[in-house]
Amino acid sequence: MKTELQTYLQGTRALMLAKLEGLSEYDRRRPLVPSGTNLLGLVKHLAGIEYVYLGTSVGRPPAEQLPWEADGSVWDGADMWASPTESTEYLTDLYRQACAHSDRSIADLDLDHPAEVPHWPEGSRTTTFGALLVRVVDETAHHAGHADIIRELIDGQGGKDALDETARTDFYTTIQQAAETFLGE
């Protein structure tokens, strides 16, 4: 089970990073939905997720605390966007380091290894490494879906099953026409 989860997680991590390929620095950072979600911010957020849940929470904190955790700005959303001083290279390297750190935890720890999440409410912090591994797999897949949509908004490049432009336009038109049958309700 642990091996399957790790394999799935590694594939989803790679998809996250692939969403940045071929884009300008601006496109990697720009928010395209009202929540402010952006590609590079998702990578930054996931670096923190990996370090906290599969590192700190199981007694294996990273060598250095993430700056947005150290100054508390994580609670104001600082982990969801890249500041002008945080380059793509810095954040993607940080994510790769966090993933490698998590992979070492996956290799070394049993699924029932005790864990305690520091930011969860008092009295609810205790869990297991296995539960946190499932949470990280879920969180990464969740944000990979966001990344698919953001990338599609930027340049039309959706997920791995993306259609060519003509097929995509036809598919969109079919869906729009179906939706229009409910106009006025």
N, CA, C and O of each residue as an XYZ file, in Angstrom:
740
protein
N       0.826     -1.200      0.000
C       0.000      0.000      0.000
C       0.870      1.263      0.000
O       0.613      2.204     -0.751
N       1.895      1.269      0.847
C       2.758      2.445      0.941
C       3.460      2.705     -0.393
O       3.580      3.853     -0.820
N       3.917      1.655     -1.041
C       4.611      1.800     -2.320
C       3.674      2.371     -3.384
O       4.074      3.228     -4.171
N       2.433      1.897     -3.406
C       1.465      2.393     -4.382
C       1.158      3.866     -4.149
O       1.062      4.642     -5.099
N       1.002      4.248     -2.889
C       0.745      5.657     -2.572
C       1.919      6.525     -2.997
O       1.732      7.599     -3.569
N       3.129      6.057     -2.715
C       4.313      6.831     -3.083
C       4.418      6.973     -4.598
O       4.734      8.054     -5.095
N       4.162      5.908     -5.330
C       4.237      5.958     -6.788
C       3.221      6.953     -7.345
O       3.541      7.756     -8.222
N       2.007      6.892     -6.833
C       0.973      7.827     -7.274
C       1.379      9.262     -6.932
O       1.243     10.161     -7.762
N       1.872      9.474     -5.722
C       2.294     10.804     -5.287
C       3.409     11.337     -6.180
O       3.373     12.501     -6.579
N       4.383     10.518     -6.495
C       5.486     10.963     -7.341
C       4.997     11.374     -8.733
O       5.477     12.360     -9.291
N       4.057     10.633     -9.286
C       3.507     10.995    -10.584
C       2.748     12.308    -10.545
O       2.857     13.121    -11.463
N       1.980     12.517     -9.488
C       1.201     13.750     -9.367
C       2.106     14.945     -9.122
O       1.847     16.040     -9.622
N       3.161     14.740     -8.357
C       4.153     15.817     -8.168
C       4.746     16.241     -9.509
O       4.879     17.432     -9.789
N       5.099     15.265    -10.328
C       5.685     15.565    -11.643
C       4.700     16.337    -12.510
O       5.092     17.251    -13.235
N       3.416     15.971    -12.440
C       2.400     16.712    -13.199
C       2.333     18.167    -12.741
O       2.193     19.075    -13.561
N       2.434     18.386    -11.435
C       2.403     19.764    -10.912
C       3.533     20.588    -11.527
O       3.304     21.696    -12.010
N       4.734     20.053    -11.507
C       5.876     20.794    -12.043
C       5.775     20.962    -13.559
O       6.207     21.980    -14.100
N       5.213     19.976    -14.239
C       5.068     20.066    -15.705
C       4.154     21.215    -16.111
O       4.295     21.750    -17.211
N       3.226     21.602    -15.254
C       2.301     22.697    -15.582
C       3.031     24.034    -15.726
O       2.496     24.964    -16.329
N       4.241     24.141    -15.182
C       5.025     25.372    -15.278
C       5.816     25.469    -16.586
O       6.239     26.554    -16.985
N       6.009     24.331    -17.243
C       6.880     24.266    -18.422
C       6.346     25.111    -19.571
O       5.152     25.098    -19.874
N       7.256     25.844    -20.203
C       6.929     26.614    -21.389
C       6.184     27.913    -21.133
O       5.749     28.578    -22.073
N       6.034     28.276    -19.868
C       5.320     29.512    -19.532
C       6.296     30.607    -19.119
O       7.395     30.333    -18.637
N       5.880     31.828    -19.316
C       6.669     32.964    -18.846
C       6.579     33.054    -17.324
O       5.704     32.451    -16.703
N       7.480     33.801    -16.750
C       7.459     34.029    -15.306
C       6.133     34.667    -14.895
O       5.576     34.338    -13.847
N       5.640     35.564    -15.710
C       4.358     36.211    -15.439
C       3.220     35.191    -15.396
O       2.423     35.181    -14.458
N       3.149     34.333    -16.418
C       2.058     33.361    -16.480
C       2.117     32.351    -15.337
O       1.076     31.867    -14.891
N       3.300     32.031    -14.865
C       3.426     31.110    -13.730
C       2.864     31.710    -12.441
O       2.458     30.980    -11.537
N       2.842     33.029    -12.362
C       2.490     33.726    -11.135
C       1.100     34.353    -11.129
O       0.541     34.604    -10.061
N       0.546     34.604    -12.292
C      -0.669     35.413    -12.332
C      -1.909     34.640    -11.874
O      -2.101     33.474    -12.220
N      -2.733     35.318    -11.093
C      -3.989     34.707    -10.651
C      -5.043     34.841    -11.749
O      -5.206     35.906    -12.344
N      -5.744     33.756    -12.003
C      -6.746     33.781    -13.062
C      -8.152     33.489    -12.559
O      -9.091     33.431    -13.354
N      -8.309     33.308    -11.275
C      -9.616     33.084    -10.665
C      -9.710     33.991     -9.437
O      -8.683     34.397     -8.894
N     -10.909     34.307     -8.999
C     -11.071     35.253     -7.885
C     -10.326     34.876     -6.597
O      -9.989     35.758     -5.806
N     -10.065     33.587     -6.376
C      -9.345     33.174     -5.164
C      -7.867     33.524     -5.213
O      -7.178     33.457     -4.195
N      -7.375     33.896     -6.390
C      -5.957     34.216     -6.537
C      -5.097     33.010     -6.881
O      -3.878     33.143     -6.983
N      -5.688     31.850     -7.060
C      -4.926     30.634     -7.355
C      -4.044     30.849     -8.579
O      -4.483     31.380     -9.599
N      -2.799     30.423     -8.452
C      -1.817     30.563     -9.515
C      -0.876     29.371     -9.471
O      -0.736     28.733     -8.428
N      -0.237     29.064    -10.578
C       0.565     27.845    -10.685
C       1.746     27.810     -9.717
O       1.935     26.824     -9.005
N       2.527     28.863     -9.691
C       3.713     28.848     -8.830
C       3.322     28.851     -7.352
O       4.015     28.260     -6.523
N       2.226     29.507     -7.027
C       1.727     29.483     -5.654
C       1.314     28.082     -5.228
O       1.513     27.705     -4.073
N       0.744     27.309     -6.141
C       0.377     25.934     -5.813
C       1.612     25.099     -5.493
O       1.596     24.290     -4.565
N       2.678     25.295     -6.259
C       3.930     24.573     -6.002
C       4.491     24.976     -4.639
O       4.927     24.123     -3.866
N       4.478     26.268     -4.352
C       4.979     26.771     -3.063
C       4.157     26.179     -1.916
O       4.717     25.725     -0.917
N       2.853     26.184     -2.059
C       1.966     25.642     -1.037
C       2.255     24.156     -0.802
O       2.319     23.706      0.342
N       2.426     23.406     -1.876
C       2.670     21.972     -1.743
C       4.027     21.670     -1.104
O       4.181     20.646     -0.439
N       5.006     22.546     -1.298
C       6.286     22.351     -0.604
C       6.060     22.375      0.906
O       6.600     21.544      1.635
N       5.268     23.320      1.361
C       4.953     23.396      2.783
C       4.160     22.198      3.265
O       4.409     21.683      4.355
N       3.210     21.752      2.461
C       2.408     20.575      2.808
C       3.320     19.364      3.018
O       3.199     18.654      4.017
N       4.223     19.138      2.080
C       5.149     18.003      2.177
C       5.996     18.103      3.446
O       6.109     17.138      4.202
N       6.587     19.275      3.672
C       7.464     19.432      4.836
C       6.718     19.287      6.159
O       7.228     18.665      7.091
N       5.531     19.849      6.250
C       4.810     19.801      7.524
C       4.256     18.406      7.796
O       4.513     17.829      8.853
N       3.496     17.861      6.843
C       2.808     16.607      7.116
C       3.726     15.390      7.098
O       3.557     14.493      7.924
N       4.690     15.331      6.184
C       5.542     14.148      6.100
C       6.931     14.392      6.664
O       7.831     13.565      6.514
N       7.095     15.533      7.312
C       8.365     15.857      7.957
C       8.149     16.244      9.407
O       8.277     15.417     10.309
N       7.824     17.496      9.621
C       7.675     18.040     10.975
C       6.714     17.223     11.825
O       6.998     16.958     12.993
N       5.597     16.824     11.266
C       4.560     16.121     12.033
C       4.980     14.717     12.472
O       4.356     14.126     13.353
N       6.025     14.192     11.862
C       6.513     12.861     12.237
C       7.907     12.933     12.850
O       8.654     11.954     12.836
N       8.249     14.108     13.391
C       9.529     14.272     14.072
C      10.721     14.401     13.156
O      11.851     14.136     13.566
N      10.487     14.804     11.920
C      11.554     14.945     10.928
C      11.462     16.320     10.257
O      11.262     16.397      9.045
N      11.602     17.391     11.017
C      11.469     18.725     10.421
C      12.574     18.990      9.402
O      13.645     18.386      9.467
N      12.310     19.898      8.460
C      13.362     20.258      7.499
C      14.517     20.954      8.213
O      14.371     21.423      9.341
N      15.647     21.014      7.552
C      16.831     21.649      8.143
C      16.567     23.113      8.475
O      17.043     23.618      9.492
N      15.814     23.788      7.625
C      15.468     25.193      7.871
C      13.965     25.362      7.764
O      13.318     24.767      6.902
N      13.419     26.178      8.645
C      11.986     26.456      8.606
C      11.680     27.339      7.391
O      12.458     28.229      7.049
N      10.554     27.084      6.756
C      10.159     27.897      5.607
C       9.932     29.333      6.067
O       9.340     29.553      7.123
N      10.391     30.312      5.291
C      10.297     31.714      5.718
C       8.875     32.150      6.059
O       8.677     32.888      7.023
N       7.879     31.706      5.285
C       6.499     32.122      5.522
C       5.896     31.414      6.740
O       4.877     31.855      7.271
N       6.511     30.338      7.173
C       6.099     29.719      8.435
C       6.790     30.415      9.601
O       6.175     30.661     10.639
N       8.067     30.729      9.425
C       8.834     31.372     10.493
C       8.244     32.725     10.878
O       8.204     33.072     12.059
N       7.784     33.492      9.886
C       7.256     34.825     10.203
C       5.736     34.835     10.404
O       5.151     35.883     10.678
N       5.097     33.662     10.266
C       3.661     33.563     10.485
C       2.800     34.017      9.320
O       1.574     33.952      9.404
N       3.418     34.479      8.225
C       2.622     34.979      7.102
C       1.895     33.865      6.355
O       1.036     34.143      5.518
N       2.228     32.606      6.647
C       1.498     31.482      6.063
C       0.007     31.601      6.381
O      -0.837     31.221      5.569
N      -0.317     32.133      7.572
C      -1.716     32.243      7.997
C      -2.443     33.388      7.296
O      -3.658     33.536      7.426
N      -1.685     34.199      6.549
C      -2.277     35.256      5.724
C      -2.227     34.884      4.239
O      -2.457     35.731      3.376
N      -1.926     33.619      3.946
C      -1.904     33.142      2.566
C      -0.584     33.304      1.841
O      -0.539     33.161      0.619
N       0.495     33.599      2.559
C       1.782     33.818      1.906
C       2.319     32.571      1.208
O       3.209     32.669      0.362
N       1.790     31.413      1.552
C       2.236     30.183      0.894
C       1.496     29.919     -0.418
O       1.756     28.917     -1.084
N       0.589     30.800     -0.786
C      -0.236     30.569     -1.976
C       0.149     31.439     -3.177
O      -0.531     31.420     -4.204
N       1.223     32.188     -3.047
C       1.684     32.998     -4.170
C       3.181     33.247     -4.016
O       3.728     33.165     -2.917
N       3.828     33.550     -5.129
C       5.270     33.781     -5.146
C       5.554     35.270     -5.104
O       5.097     36.027     -5.962
N       6.307     35.680     -4.106
C       6.696     37.088     -4.040
C       7.716     37.364     -5.148
O       8.308     36.430     -5.690
N       7.924     38.632     -5.486
C       8.893     38.950     -6.551
C      10.316     38.463     -6.253
O      11.110     38.281     -7.175
N      10.638     38.254     -4.986
C      11.989     37.782     -4.640
C      12.110     36.257     -4.675
O      13.209     35.728     -4.505
N      11.003     35.541     -4.891
C      11.021     34.079     -4.937
C      10.952     33.629     -6.393
O       9.889     33.664     -7.013
N      12.079     33.212     -6.926
C      12.135     32.804     -8.332
C      11.479     31.439     -8.529
O      11.283     30.677     -7.583
N      11.151     31.163     -9.771
C      10.641     29.842    -10.107
C      11.646     28.774     -9.698
O      11.270     27.746     -9.135
N      12.921     29.015     -9.981
C      13.952     28.043     -9.648
C      14.005     27.800     -8.141
O      14.118     26.655     -7.702
N      13.926     28.859     -7.355
C      13.945     28.711     -5.899
C      12.770     27.854     -5.432
O      12.953     26.920     -4.652
N      11.567     28.169     -5.906
C      10.381     27.456     -5.424
C      10.300     26.031     -5.959
O       9.869     25.133     -5.235
N      10.703     25.800     -7.205
C      10.674     24.422     -7.703
C      11.762     23.583     -7.035
O      11.546     22.404     -6.754
N      12.921     24.173     -6.779
C      13.964     23.448     -6.035
C      13.501     23.139     -4.613
O      13.729     22.043     -4.100
N      12.851     24.114     -3.985
C      12.324     23.902     -2.634
C      11.309     22.759     -2.644
O      11.320     21.913     -1.751
N      10.441     22.732     -3.639
C       9.445     21.669     -3.749
C      10.129     20.316     -3.942
O       9.756     19.332     -3.302
N      11.117     20.266     -4.812
C      11.840     19.001     -5.034
C      12.533     18.542     -3.752
O      12.538     17.350     -3.447
N      13.117     19.473     -3.001
C      13.761     19.126     -1.728
C      12.732     18.609     -0.731
O      12.980     17.628     -0.029
N      11.577     19.267     -0.668
C      10.515     18.829      0.241
C      10.036     17.430     -0.144
O       9.795     16.594      0.726
N       9.899     17.178     -1.436
C       9.469     15.854     -1.899
C      10.507     14.792     -1.550
O      10.152     13.697     -1.115
N      11.777     15.106     -1.737
C      12.835     14.149     -1.385
C      12.823     13.877      0.122
O      13.006     12.738      0.553
N      12.608     14.920      0.911
C      12.512     14.781      2.369
C      11.345     13.843      2.716
O      11.486     12.947      3.549
N      10.200     14.060      2.070
C       9.028     13.211      2.290
C       9.292     11.778      1.860
O       8.888     10.836      2.542
N       9.971     11.610      0.725
C      10.268     10.260      0.241
C      11.146      9.490      1.225
O      11.000      8.278      1.378
N      12.059     10.202      1.892
C      12.868      9.536      2.927
C      11.994      9.103      4.095
O      12.191      8.024      4.654
N      11.033      9.936      4.464
C      10.101      9.543      5.527
C       9.282      8.329      5.099
O       9.072      7.404      5.884
N       8.829      8.340      3.864
C       8.040      7.211      3.356
C       8.866      5.921      3.405
O       8.358      4.863      3.777
N      10.127      6.022      3.031
C      10.998      4.848      3.039
C      11.278      4.357      4.462
O      11.378      3.152      4.690
N      11.402      5.270      5.405
C      11.853      4.922      6.755
C      10.749      4.598      7.753
O      10.993      3.879      8.722
N       9.550      5.109      7.540
C       8.510      5.010      8.572
C       7.404      4.040      8.182
O       7.045      3.915      7.011
N       6.879      3.364      9.182
C       5.699      2.524      8.984
C       4.464      3.408      8.932
O       4.465      4.519      9.461
N       3.419      2.916      8.299
C       2.187      3.692      8.190
C       1.569      4.003      9.553
O       0.878      5.010      9.699
N       1.809      3.153     10.547
C       1.243      3.394     11.876
C       2.156      4.212     12.785
O       1.883      4.364     13.976
N       3.237      4.737     12.219
C       4.144      5.597     12.996
C       3.353      6.792     13.544
O       2.605      7.424     12.797
N       3.503      7.110     14.825
C       2.734      8.216     15.395
C       3.123      9.576     14.798
O       4.280      9.820     14.455
N       2.131     10.435     14.688
C       2.337     11.781     14.142
C       1.510     12.770     14.941
O       0.493     12.427     15.544
N       1.982     14.013     14.925
C       1.250     15.099     15.578
C       1.389     16.348     14.722
O       2.497     16.828     14.479
N       0.262     16.864     14.270
C       0.254     18.025     13.386
C       0.180     19.283     14.246
O      -0.817     19.505     14.934
N       1.231     20.112     14.212
C       1.310     21.248     15.136
C       0.226     22.307     14.978
O      -0.120     22.977     15.952
N      -0.318     22.475     13.775
C      -1.309     23.541     13.569
C      -2.754     23.059     13.692
O      -3.679     23.858     13.543
N      -2.963     21.789     13.957
C      -4.316     21.301     14.182
C      -4.756     21.683     15.588
O      -3.907     21.918     16.448
N      -6.047     21.749     15.844
C      -6.542     22.158     17.168
C      -6.038     21.249     18.288
O      -5.899     20.038     18.120
N      -5.775     21.863     19.416
C      -5.356     21.118     20.605
C      -6.353     19.994     20.852
O      -7.563     20.211     20.775
N      -5.864     18.808     21.143
C      -6.725     17.663     21.381
C      -7.052     16.877     20.121
O      -7.601     15.779     20.205
N      -6.722     17.426     18.946
C      -6.997     16.748     17.672
C      -5.742     16.599     16.826
O      -5.829     16.288     15.638
N      -4.600     16.814     17.411
C      -3.345     16.843     16.652
C      -2.754     15.467     16.378
O      -1.949     15.310     15.460
N      -3.142     14.481     17.158
C      -2.536     13.160     17.058
C      -3.132     12.365     15.912
O      -4.352     12.309     15.753
N      -2.266     11.747     15.110
C      -2.680     10.926     13.976
C      -1.566      9.929     13.688
O      -0.735      9.657     14.554
N      -1.546      9.393     12.494
C      -0.484      8.466     12.089
C       0.166      8.963     10.804
O      -0.396      9.774     10.068
N       1.349      8.457     10.562
C       2.045      8.768      9.320
C       1.204      8.341      8.115
O       1.133      9.066      7.123
N       0.578      7.187      8.195
C      -0.249      6.697      7.088
C      -1.386      7.640      6.756
O      -1.653      7.911      5.585
N      -2.061      8.145      7.787
C      -3.150      9.097      7.556
C      -2.619     10.359      6.894
O      -3.274     10.918      6.014
N      -1.451     10.812      7.301
C      -0.881     12.024      6.709
C      -0.394     11.776      5.288
O      -0.475     12.667      4.443
N       0.108     10.582      5.017
C       0.517     10.250      3.657
C      -0.695     10.298      2.719
O      -0.613     10.856      1.625
N      -1.804      9.719      3.144
C      -3.026      9.775      2.339
C      -3.451     11.229      2.142
O      -3.880     11.613      1.054
N      -3.329     12.028      3.189
C      -3.702     13.442      3.099
C      -2.837     14.179      2.064
O      -3.349     14.986      1.289
N      -1.535     13.901      2.054
C      -0.637     14.559      1.098
C      -0.940     14.099     -0.332
O      -0.918     14.909     -1.258
N      -1.221     12.815     -0.514
C      -1.604     12.324     -1.841
C      -2.864     13.058     -2.303
O      -2.938     13.525     -3.440
N      -3.846     13.156     -1.417
C      -5.098     13.834     -1.741
C      -4.861     15.314     -2.041
O      -5.358     15.833     -3.041
N      -4.118     15.981     -1.195
C      -3.861     17.414     -1.352
C      -3.128     17.694     -2.672
O      -3.449     18.653     -3.374
N      -2.154     16.858     -2.998
C      -1.395     17.046     -4.231
C      -2.286     16.828     -5.453
O      -2.226     17.598     -6.412
N      -3.103     15.790     -5.421
C      -4.020     15.538     -6.539
C      -5.045     16.665     -6.670
O      -5.375     17.091     -7.776
N      -5.536     17.133     -5.541
C      -6.504     18.233     -5.508
C      -5.925     19.470     -6.208
O      -6.576     20.086     -7.052
N      -4.696     19.814     -5.838
C      -4.072     21.003     -6.419
C      -3.606     20.766     -7.857
O      -3.501     21.716     -8.632
N      -3.326     19.518     -8.223
C      -3.005     19.222     -9.626
C      -4.223     19.501    -10.509
O      -4.079     19.942    -11.649
N      -5.412     19.245     -9.984
C      -6.629     19.591    -10.715
C      -6.765     21.091    -10.892
O      -7.146     21.569    -11.961
N      -6.447     21.836     -9.827
C      -6.452     23.298     -9.957
C      -5.448     23.728    -11.025
O      -5.735     24.599    -11.845
N      -4.270     23.110    -11.004
C      -3.220     23.478    -11.959
C      -3.663     23.195    -13.396
O      -3.355     23.972    -14.300
N      -4.379     22.094    -13.614
C      -4.906     21.808    -14.957
C      -5.792     22.954    -15.434
O      -5.668     23.409    -16.571
N      -6.671     23.413    -14.576
C      -7.600     24.480    -14.959
C      -6.865     25.798    -15.185
O      -7.129     26.494    -16.165
N      -5.949     26.143    -14.288
C      -5.193     27.392    -14.438
C      -4.391     27.354    -15.741
O      -4.375     28.332    -16.489
N      -3.738     26.245    -16.008
C      -2.945     26.144    -17.241
C      -3.857     26.265    -18.466
O      -3.492     26.904    -19.453
N      -5.019     25.663    -18.402
C      -5.957     25.767    -19.521
C      -6.399     27.211    -19.722
O      -6.568     27.648    -20.860
N      -6.589     27.955    -18.643
C      -6.958     29.366    -18.762
C      -5.834     30.196    -19.364
O      -6.089     31.192    -20.042
N      -4.593     29.793    -19.120
C      -3.450     30.544    -19.634
C      -3.276     30.324    -21.130
O      -3.203     31.284    -21.897
N      -3.211     29.064    -21.545
C      -2.873     28.810    -22.948
C      -3.657     27.668    -23.598
O      -3.291     27.194    -24.673
N      -4.723     27.233    -22.949
C      -5.548     26.190    -23.536
C      -5.025     24.782    -23.339
O      -5.655     23.820    -23.778
N      -3.875     24.647    -22.682
C      -3.296     23.327    -22.468
C      -3.860     22.726    -21.189
O      -3.481     23.109    -20.083
N      -4.767     21.783    -21.362
C      -5.401     21.146    -20.206
C      -4.640     19.933    -19.747
O      -3.418     19.866    -19.882
N      -5.346     18.991    -19.215
C      -4.753     17.768    -18.694
C      -4.207     16.878    -19.785
O      -4.196     17.245    -20.960
N      -3.755     15.708    -19.385
C      -3.113     14.792    -20.325
C      -4.072     14.286    -21.400
O      -3.631     13.827    -22.453
N      -5.360     14.364    -21.148
C      -6.351     13.907    -22.120
C      -6.888     15.054    -22.964
O      -7.989     14.959    -23.506
N      -6.132     16.128    -23.081
C      -6.588     17.325    -23.787
C      -6.869     17.022    -25.260
O      -6.185     16.216    -25.891
N      -7.881     17.684    -25.778
C      -8.287     17.539    -27.172
C      -7.550     18.560    -28.031
O      -7.022     19.547    -27.518
N      -7.517     18.319    -29.345
C      -6.964     19.348    -30.216
C      -7.946     20.521    -30.259
O      -9.065     20.411    -29.757
N      -7.533     21.639    -30.853
C      -8.336     22.860    -30.795
C      -9.731     22.688    -31.388
O     -10.708     23.158    -30.805
N      -9.838     22.029    -32.524
C     -11.150     21.839    -33.156
C     -12.051     20.970    -32.289
O     -13.208     21.318    -32.051
N     -11.534     19.852    -31.820
C     -12.324     18.954    -30.976
C     -12.713     19.637    -29.673
O     -13.827     19.453    -29.181
N     -11.802     20.426    -29.112
C     -12.078     21.145    -27.866
C     -13.201     22.158    -28.075
O     -14.101     22.268    -27.242
N     -13.153     22.891    -29.175
C     -14.190     23.871    -29.483
C     -15.548     23.186    -29.678
O     -16.568     23.661    -29.177
N     -15.549     22.083    -30.398
C     -16.800     21.340    -30.609
C     -17.349     20.816    -29.285
O     -18.549     20.914    -29.025
N     -16.491     20.271    -28.465
C     -16.903     19.734    -27.165
C     -17.475     20.845    -26.295
O     -18.527     20.675    -25.678
N     -16.788     21.976    -26.245
C     -17.259     23.132    -25.477
C     -18.635     23.579    -25.965
O     -19.530     23.839    -25.161
N     -18.801     23.668    -27.285
C     -20.074     24.098    -27.870
C     -21.199     23.141    -27.484
O     -22.298     23.585    -27.153
N     -20.942     21.849    -27.521
C     -21.942     20.850    -27.130
C     -22.371     21.053    -25.682
O     -23.562     21.022    -25.372
N     -21.404     21.261    -24.803
C     -21.709     21.457    -23.381
C     -22.474     22.761    -23.172
O     -23.433     22.803    -22.401
N     -22.052     23.825    -23.856
C     -22.725     25.119    -23.734
C     -24.178     25.012    -24.200
O     -25.081     25.541    -23.551
N     -24.400     24.336    -25.312
C     -25.761     24.177    -25.827
C     -26.631     23.387    -24.846
O     -27.805     23.709    -24.663
N     -26.070     22.373    -24.228
C     -26.815     21.597    -23.232
C     -27.175     22.480    -22.037
O     -28.294     22.413    -21.528
N     -26.240     23.298    -21.596
C     -26.491     24.200    -20.470
C     -27.569     25.216    -20.819
O     -28.414     25.538    -19.983
N     -27.545     25.725    -22.050
C     -28.514     26.744    -22.460
C     -29.953     26.269    -22.452
O     -30.877     27.082    -22.428
N     -30.152     24.948    -22.471
C     -31.528     24.442    -22.398
C     -32.149     24.764    -21.042
O     -33.363     24.643    -20.872
N     -31.330     25.171    -20.081
C     -31.825     25.501    -18.748
C     -31.807     27.006    -18.456
O     -32.018     27.419    -17.316
N     -31.558     27.813    -19.469
C     -31.601     29.264    -19.275
C     -32.997     29.683    -18.839
O     -33.994     29.177    -19.355
N     -33.063     30.577    -17.920
C     -34.338     31.085    -17.447
C     -34.942     30.310    -16.296
O     -35.992     30.692    -15.777
N     -34.307     29.238    -15.890
C     -34.847     28.481    -14.744
C     -34.367     29.057    -13.446
O     -34.718     28.552    -12.380
